[in-house]
Amino acid sequence: MLCDVTEAAWYLGYASPASLYRLLKAGLLENYVEMHKGQVLLRMGSKGKSPTLAKRVRSLVNFKGGHEMFMFDPKEPDSIQRMRDRYQMQCQQKLTTKQA
């Protein structure tokens, strides 16, 4: 599953994509980057023996305070439900935008 950086941040439970952009700029997520029509997309799942993006980010970032990162894996039922929730949220936003 490929996501843009903002969407990947949402799936991982971040309030903003800033941490992911810092890791990208430092070149620490090169194995997860796919380019599509000039857009940077991140591979969320594992490929071969590489861990999922969530596991890789968790290994690179020091967590402070009460932030709990969602360990997103496209093959897990909880992650599939999170994708459904995101889709429904986007549909609701489109409906409210059209009505306004």
N, C-alpha and C positions, 0 to 999 in steps of 0.2 A: 504494500500500500504506500503510495506517495502522497505527501502533503506539502503545502507551502509552509514557510517558517511560522507564520502566525497560527495556522491551523495546528501544526505540530505542537506549538507551545500550549495551545488550549488543551489538546489531548493529554499532555503531560502534566496539566494542572498549574501552569504558570499564568500569572496575571498579565504578563507581557512577553514578547519574544526576545527581549534584550539579551538574556543569558544565552539563548541559542545563537543569536547573531555574534556574540563575543566568541563563542566556541568555533563558529564558522570562520570568522576573521582570523583566528589563531591557527586555522587549518586542522583542528582536532576532529572534525567530522567529515573529512574528505571521503571516507569510504561509504558515507550515507548520502552523498549529494548526487542527484541526477539533474541534468539540465533538460528542459523541455521548452522550446521556442523562447529561449532567453530567460526563462524563469527558473529560479533555484527551487528544487523540490527535494524533500528529505524522505529517505526510505525508512519507514517506521518499523518494519519487521526485520528479522534476521536473514542473512544471506550466507549460506555455507556455514562456517563455524563462527562467524561474527555474531556478537550479541545484538539484541534489539536496540533501537535508538535510545529508549528509556534507560536500559542498563548501562549503555555507554555514557550517557549524560550524567547519570547518577555517579559513575566512577570518576568523573572529571570535576564535578561541582561539589563544593563544601556547603552542606545545608545548615542554615542557622535558624534559630527560632522554631516555630511550630509548623513550618512549611512541610507538607507531605506531598511528594511527587507521585503521580499516578504512574504505575509501571505498565504502560501501554504495550500490548502485544496483539496485533491484528488477529491472531488465532484464538485468543481467549474470549470466553463469553462476556466477561465484564467489559472488555474493550469493545466488543461488537455492540453491546448496549450503549456504550459511550458514543460510538459513531452514530447510532440511531438518534440518541438525544441531541447530538450536534446538528444532525440533519433536520430534526423537528424544530429546533431553535431557529435555524436559518429560514425555514419555511414560515414560521411565525413572524420573523422580522420582515420578510418580504411582504407578507399580508398587511402588517401594520403600516409599512411604508407606502403601499399602494392606496390604503384607505386615508392616509393623511394628506 
